[in-house]
Amino acid sequence: MSDEGPIVREAEAGDAAAIAALQVRSWRTAYRGIVPDAVLDGLAEDAWLERWTDGLAGVRRDGVHRLVSTASWGGPPRAVAVCGPAIGPAAALTAQLYVLYADPSSWGCGHGSALLRRVHELLASDGHLGALLWVAAGNARSIGFYERRGWVRDGETQREQVAGATFDEVRMVRELAPGPRP
């Protein structure tokens, strides 16, 4: 890491392979016991690589931020986050954290925290007053991570299907400090 901690920057098309690999490693560790082992063991980086390549090289949607955290300038991504306007916004919850994955080898090193701080700043500066995220109901580590950073469970749940797995998710919400308008 740099002397000042993790470096957060916009994700670039060249980051796609590293992000796909860290996502698979993250899923295999974080979702063990939540998602069947056969699904986790069968995850292929190639499937995620195609999605990340398309997402990072494709047309940018207004208000969507794709970020990575690295240990040094030019270093590989250690964590990734994507946020933007809420899918199906409700009242003050007009923003959403869609994705936050950290490489398990970097857990506890500040990459997720640095990304989440930047997510809060960007969403607030985009004019959002509140945000939501969905997290696997059985992922106590992630729920605790978000709770320590001001997110709370609001009682909403949903059933999610991703990569051939079905699991329950809980919704977490957070107020955002008003930021300067661009």
C-alpha positions as CSV (number, residue, x, y, z in Angstrom):
1,M,0.0,0.0,0.0
2,S,1.1,3.6,-0.3
3,D,2.1,5.5,2.8
4,E,-1.4,7.1,2.8
5,G,-3.3,3.8,2.4
6,P,-5.3,2.3,-0.5
7,I,-5.5,4.3,-3.7
8,V,-9.1,4.6,-5.1
9,R,-9.4,5.4,-8.8
10,E,-11.9,4.9,-11.6
11,A,-11.9,1.4,-13.0
12,E,-10.5,1.1,-16.5
13,A,-11.0,-1.4,-19.3
14,G,-7.6,-2.9,-18.6
15,D,-8.7,-3.8,-15.1
16,A,-11.4,-6.2,-16.3
17,A,-9.3,-9.5,-16.0
18,A,-8.0,-8.6,-12.5
19,I,-11.5,-7.6,-11.3
20,A,-13.1,-10.9,-12.7
21,A,-10.4,-12.9,-10.9
22,L,-10.8,-11.1,-7.6
23,Q,-14.6,-11.4,-7.8
24,V,-14.4,-15.2,-8.2
25,R,-11.9,-15.4,-5.3
26,S,-14.2,-13.2,-3.2
27,W,-17.3,-15.2,-4.0
28,R,-15.6,-18.5,-3.3
29,T,-14.6,-17.3,0.2
30,A,-17.4,-15.0,1.2
31,Y,-20.3,-17.2,0.0
32,R,-19.0,-20.6,1.2
33,G,-21.8,-22.0,3.3
34,I,-24.3,-19.7,1.7
35,V,-24.1,-20.9,-1.9
36,P,-23.6,-24.6,-2.7
37,D,-19.9,-25.5,-3.0
38,A,-20.5,-27.0,-6.5
39,V,-21.6,-23.5,-7.7
40,L,-18.7,-21.8,-6.1
41,D,-16.1,-24.3,-7.3
42,G,-17.6,-24.0,-10.8
43,L,-17.4,-20.3,-11.1
44,A,-15.4,-19.3,-14.2
45,E,-13.4,-16.1,-14.5
46,D,-14.2,-16.0,-18.2
47,A,-17.9,-15.4,-17.6
48,W,-17.2,-12.5,-15.2
49,L,-14.4,-11.3,-17.5
50,E,-16.9,-10.8,-20.4
51,R,-19.3,-8.9,-18.1
52,W,-16.5,-6.6,-16.7
53,T,-15.0,-6.0,-20.1
54,D,-18.4,-5.0,-21.5
55,G,-19.2,-2.9,-18.4
56,L,-15.9,-1.1,-18.4
57,A,-15.5,-0.6,-22.1
58,G,-19.1,0.0,-22.9
59,V,-21.2,3.2,-22.9
60,R,-21.1,5.0,-19.5
61,R,-24.4,5.5,-17.9
62,D,-25.0,8.8,-16.2
63,G,-24.3,8.7,-12.5
64,V,-22.8,5.2,-12.4
65,H,-19.4,5.1,-10.8
66,R,-17.0,2.1,-11.3
67,L,-14.1,2.2,-8.8
68,V,-11.1,0.1,-7.8
69,S,-8.8,0.2,-4.9
70,T,-5.1,-0.6,-5.3
71,A,-2.1,-0.8,-3.0
72,S,0.0,1.3,-5.3
73,W,-0.2,3.5,-8.4
74,G,-0.4,1.2,-11.3
75,G,-1.0,-1.8,-9.1
76,P,-3.7,-4.4,-9.7
77,P,-7.1,-3.9,-8.2
78,R,-7.6,-5.3,-4.7
79,A,-11.3,-4.3,-4.5
80,V,-14.0,-3.1,-6.8
81,A,-17.2,-1.1,-6.3
82,V,-20.0,0.0,-8.6
83,C,-22.7,2.5,-7.5
84,G,-25.2,4.8,-9.0
85,P,-28.9,5.5,-9.2
86,A,-31.1,3.0,-7.4
87,I,-32.8,0.3,-9.3
88,G,-36.4,1.0,-8.4
89,P,-35.8,3.9,-6.0
90,A,-38.0,4.4,-3.0
91,A,-38.5,7.7,-1.3
92,A,-35.1,9.1,-0.3
93,L,-33.3,5.9,-1.4
94,T,-32.3,7.2,-4.8
95,A,-28.8,5.7,-4.9
96,Q,-27.5,2.1,-4.7
97,L,-24.3,0.3,-4.1
98,Y,-24.5,-2.4,-6.7
99,V,-21.2,-4.2,-6.1
100,L,-18.4,-4.2,-3.6
101,Y,-16.0,-7.1,-3.8
102,A,-12.5,-7.3,-2.2
103,D,-9.9,-9.9,-2.8
104,P,-9.8,-12.1,0.3
105,S,-6.0,-11.7,0.5
106,S,-6.7,-8.0,1.0
107,W,-9.5,-8.3,3.6
108,G,-8.8,-6.1,6.6
109,C,-6.3,-3.9,4.7
110,G,-8.6,-1.0,4.2
111,H,-9.5,-1.4,0.5
112,G,-13.2,-2.0,1.1
113,S,-13.4,0.9,3.5
114,A,-11.6,3.3,1.2
115,L,-14.0,2.3,-1.7
116,L,-17.1,2.7,0.5
117,R,-16.0,6.2,1.7
118,R,-15.6,7.2,-1.9
119,V,-18.9,5.7,-2.9
120,H,-20.6,7.8,-0.1
121,E,-18.8,10.9,-1.4
122,L,-19.7,10.4,-5.0
123,L,-23.4,9.5,-4.4
124,A,-23.8,12.5,-2.1
125,S,-22.1,14.8,-4.6
126,D,-24.5,13.5,-7.3
127,G,-27.4,14.8,-5.1
128,H,-28.5,11.6,-3.5
129,L,-29.7,11.8,0.1
130,G,-30.0,8.1,0.8
131,A,-28.7,4.8,-0.6
132,L,-29.4,1.1,-0.4
133,L,-27.6,-2.1,-1.0
134,W,-28.5,-5.8,-1.0
135,V,-26.3,-8.3,0.8
136,A,-26.6,-12.1,1.3
137,A,-28.6,-12.7,4.5
138,G,-26.1,-15.3,5.6
139,N,-23.0,-13.1,5.0
140,A,-22.4,-11.9,8.6
141,R,-18.9,-10.6,7.7
142,S,-20.3,-8.3,5.0
143,I,-23.3,-7.2,7.1
144,G,-21.0,-6.3,10.0
145,F,-18.7,-4.4,7.6
146,Y,-21.5,-2.3,6.4
147,E,-23.0,-1.8,9.9
148,R,-19.7,-0.4,11.2
149,R,-19.9,2.2,8.4
150,G,-23.4,3.5,9.1
151,W,-25.6,1.1,7.1
152,V,-28.6,-0.5,8.8
153,R,-30.9,-3.3,7.9
154,D,-34.4,-1.9,7.1
155,G,-36.3,-5.3,7.2
156,E,-36.7,-5.6,3.4
157,T,-35.7,-8.9,1.9
158,Q,-35.5,-10.5,-1.6
159,R,-34.6,-13.8,-3.2
160,E,-31.6,-13.4,-5.6
161,Q,-30.4,-15.7,-8.4
162,V,-26.8,-15.2,-9.5
163,A,-24.4,-17.6,-11.2
164,G,-26.7,-20.5,-10.8
165,A,-27.3,-20.0,-7.1
166,T,-30.4,-18.8,-5.3
167,F,-30.1,-17.1,-1.8
168,D,-31.9,-14.6,0.4
169,E,-30.7,-11.0,0.7
170,V,-31.4,-8.3,3.2
171,R,-31.6,-4.6,2.3
172,M,-29.4,-2.1,4.1
173,V,-29.8,1.6,3.9
174,R,-27.8,4.7,4.7
175,E,-28.3,8.4,4.7
176,L,-25.8,10.4,2.7
177,A,-24.3,13.7,3.7
178,P,-25.3,16.4,1.3
179,G,-22.4,17.2,-1.0
180,P,-21.5,19.9,-3.5
181,R,-23.5,19.7,-6.7
182,P,-21.3,19.1,-9.9
